[in-house]
């Protein structure tokens, strides 16, 4: 994984803008990595988590907008919100595609909706006596912790040559790499938003650590549960396959999934007091992919025609 710190200088601040992409799923098979149902479904967990999760990011950031006093950060946050809203919509379309192939995900996603809409909603769960501002700060810290992992995953998928060698579906690869590139592109925004709105130094750092201590195991649990759910419900497998550590490690060895060490190392980096997410991935690499992504190029062409009209 690249950890090149190539953030643009302040006088050349990089503008974060949403790209209104779309994808045609008509020709994408259920097992979009040929003969690799485990790797396919481990990655497919993204589609289970992101529609609700990224809608929630936008809601939380919208609550925090009045707290922003830095005009540059405000612009970045609005760009982040636009990108996340588009991510949510496009991953929801994949859920529709899975349902059309008789893999219904509603029995899983209802719990994801419960997590984000109720347990992490605008009001603390079960009437917990948490001050409004503190609850917002905690949820901003959760967003920043999640974004640490999305930046790492985004950087990984941009370099995941194993998926190309395996003949993965080009449309799904473009979705994942467009999304991954935008995650690297806005890798610092959630962290900067939290740092700006998170209060004094000591409590801000403690809350950041607490949020990661909650986020990492919950994400791992949801990923394992989601992978097992998809494999169990896959109509083409008919119960013949179970999620196993051996299959997972085999897929890692073939470059179809990120490695345990690669993901695990993201946590201690984040826990350093001096940490900043500009250390994650390569902005240049992300921007280069966005310049060649079929979906991003098509979206740019549509936007250009609309600007002329």
QUISUL-V213443 format. One record per helix or strand of 2 or more residues. SS is the DSSP state (~ for helix, > for strand). FROM is the first residue (numbers start at 1). TO is the last residue. Records with the same first field share a line. If there is no record, write none. Layout:
SS=FROM-TO / FROM-TO
This chain:
~=10-12 / 37-67 / 71-100 / 106-119 / 125-127 / 132-158 / 161-165 / 170-185 / 189-197 / 201-233 / 245-253 / 260-271 / 277-279 / 283-292 / 294-308
